[in-house]
Amino acid sequence: MGRRLRTAGVVPLALLPFALLGCGQNGDGEADGPTRVPAQEAAAKARERVQAYLDAMAAKDPAAGRNQLCATMQEGFDAAATGPNGDFADHFQVPGATITDIRTGARGQEVSTSVTVSVGSKKVTRPLLFTVTRDGADWCIAGEEPGGHSPAPSPTP
């Protein structure tokens, strides 16, 4: 019987670290609630990061674009950004880039864009999907791929 009581006491202690994962302390030493971010804040931060990246593309400022990326993407960015097909290639101009939709996805906020690229007199508009996630206290772009979501339909009265 004593063995059963000892085992029952160990299980709650072993689970305690998992129960505390979502909680922290604020600057006053008081416990905060879970570190969840309201949807509106997440969407606003995602829009801010992607817009800054699009602006950097239009301005041909790779350093400003790199600053919007998560650390895990920066090495690949450094190798490809100004290459022949990179977002910051010398022969590309970005006369237009628009955010068309933002929604929550499996890996973070998914920001759909429409980017117009010109080379000489030829212009092409392509959809790009950016994934923005929270990295510690900051937000960053964690992914970029062709495609995107159609804008959500507006509610009808």
C-alpha positions as CSV (number, residue, x, y, z in Angstrom):
1,M,0.0,0.0,0.0
2,G,2.9,2.4,0.8
3,R,4.3,1.9,-2.7
4,R,1.0,2.9,-4.3
5,L,0.9,6.1,-2.3
6,R,4.5,7.0,-3.2
7,T,3.8,6.5,-7.0
8,A,0.6,8.6,-6.8
9,G,2.7,11.4,-5.4
10,V,5.4,11.3,-8.0
11,V,3.1,11.6,-11.0
12,P,1.7,15.0,-10.2
13,L,5.2,16.3,-9.4
14,A,6.4,15.0,-12.8
15,L,3.6,16.8,-14.6
16,L,4.1,20.1,-12.8
17,P,6.7,21.5,-15.3
18,F,4.2,20.9,-18.2
19,A,1.5,22.7,-16.3
20,L,3.7,25.7,-15.9
21,L,4.9,26.0,-19.5
22,G,2.2,28.5,-20.5
23,C,2.7,30.8,-17.5
24,G,5.4,33.3,-16.7
25,Q,6.1,36.2,-14.5
26,N,5.7,39.8,-15.4
27,G,8.1,42.6,-14.4
28,D,6.4,42.9,-11.0
29,G,7.1,39.3,-10.1
30,E,3.5,38.4,-10.4
31,A,2.4,35.4,-12.5
32,D,0.9,36.2,-15.9
33,G,-1.6,34.0,-17.7
34,P,-0.8,31.9,-20.7
35,T,1.4,33.5,-23.4
36,R,-1.4,33.5,-26.0
37,V,-1.7,36.4,-28.4
38,P,-5.0,37.8,-29.4
39,A,-5.9,37.2,-33.0
40,Q,-6.0,40.9,-33.9
41,E,-2.5,41.5,-32.5
42,A,-1.2,38.5,-34.4
43,A,-2.7,39.7,-37.6
44,A,-1.4,43.2,-37.1
45,K,2.1,42.0,-36.4
46,A,2.1,39.7,-39.4
47,R,0.9,42.5,-41.6
48,E,3.6,44.8,-40.3
49,R,6.4,42.3,-40.9
50,V,5.3,41.4,-44.4
51,Q,4.6,45.0,-45.4
52,A,8.1,45.9,-44.3
53,Y,9.5,43.0,-46.4
54,L,7.5,44.1,-49.5
55,D,8.7,47.7,-49.0
56,A,12.3,46.4,-48.8
57,M,11.8,44.5,-52.0
58,A,10.5,47.6,-53.8
59,A,13.4,49.7,-52.4
60,K,16.0,47.0,-53.2
61,D,17.2,47.0,-49.6
62,P,18.2,43.4,-48.8
63,A,19.3,44.3,-45.3
64,A,15.9,45.6,-44.4
65,G,14.3,42.5,-45.9
66,R,16.6,40.2,-44.0
67,N,15.6,42.0,-40.7
68,Q,12.1,40.8,-41.2
69,L,13.1,37.1,-41.3
70,C,13.4,34.5,-38.5
71,A,17.0,33.5,-37.9
72,T,16.4,30.1,-39.4
73,M,15.7,31.7,-42.8
74,Q,18.5,34.2,-42.9
75,E,21.2,31.9,-44.1
76,G,19.1,30.8,-47.1
77,F,18.2,34.5,-47.7
78,D,21.8,35.5,-47.8
79,A,22.6,32.9,-50.4
80,A,19.7,33.6,-52.7
81,A,18.2,37.0,-52.2
82,T,20.3,38.9,-54.8
83,G,20.8,35.8,-57.0
84,P,19.3,35.6,-60.5
85,N,15.8,34.6,-59.1
86,G,16.0,36.1,-55.7
87,D,13.5,38.7,-54.3
88,F,16.2,41.4,-54.5
89,A,17.9,40.5,-57.8
90,D,19.3,43.6,-59.6
91,H,17.3,43.0,-62.8
92,F,13.9,42.8,-61.1
93,Q,11.8,45.8,-60.2
94,V,8.8,45.6,-57.9
95,P,6.4,48.3,-59.0
96,G,3.5,46.9,-56.9
97,A,3.0,44.6,-53.9
98,T,-0.2,44.2,-52.0
99,I,-1.3,42.2,-49.0
100,T,-4.6,40.4,-50.0
101,D,-5.4,38.2,-47.0
102,I,-4.3,37.3,-43.5
103,R,-5.4,34.3,-41.6
104,T,-4.3,31.9,-38.9
105,G,-2.6,28.8,-40.3
106,A,-1.0,25.7,-38.8
107,R,2.5,27.3,-38.4
108,G,1.5,30.9,-37.7
109,Q,-0.2,33.8,-39.5
110,E,-0.5,33.2,-43.2
111,V,-0.2,36.4,-45.2
112,S,-1.2,36.3,-48.8
113,T,0.2,38.9,-51.2
114,S,0.1,39.9,-54.8
115,V,3.5,41.0,-56.1
116,T,4.1,42.6,-59.5
117,V,7.7,42.1,-60.8
118,S,9.0,43.8,-63.9
119,V,12.0,43.0,-66.0
120,G,12.5,45.6,-68.7
121,S,9.0,46.2,-70.2
122,K,7.6,42.8,-69.2
123,K,5.5,42.7,-66.0
124,V,4.2,39.6,-64.1
125,T,2.0,39.5,-61.1
126,R,2.3,36.4,-58.8
127,P,0.8,35.4,-55.5
128,L,3.2,34.8,-52.6
129,L,2.3,33.3,-49.2
130,F,4.3,34.4,-46.2
131,T,4.1,32.6,-42.8
132,V,4.8,34.9,-39.9
133,T,5.3,33.5,-36.4
134,R,6.3,34.7,-33.0
135,D,9.9,34.1,-32.0
136,G,10.3,34.9,-28.3
137,A,9.0,38.4,-27.8
138,D,9.3,39.4,-31.5
139,W,7.6,38.4,-34.7
140,C,9.3,37.3,-37.9
141,I,8.7,35.8,-41.3
142,A,9.3,32.0,-41.1
143,G,8.4,31.1,-44.6
144,E,7.8,32.3,-48.2
145,E,6.3,30.2,-50.9
146,P,4.4,30.7,-54.2
147,G,0.6,30.8,-53.8
148,G,-1.7,32.2,-51.3
149,H,-5.3,32.4,-50.1
150,S,-8.2,34.1,-51.9
151,P,-9.4,37.1,-49.8
152,A,-12.1,36.1,-47.3
153,P,-15.5,37.2,-48.6
154,S,-16.9,40.2,-46.8
155,P,-20.0,39.6,-44.7
156,T,-23.3,40.6,-46.4
157,P,-25.8,42.7,-44.4
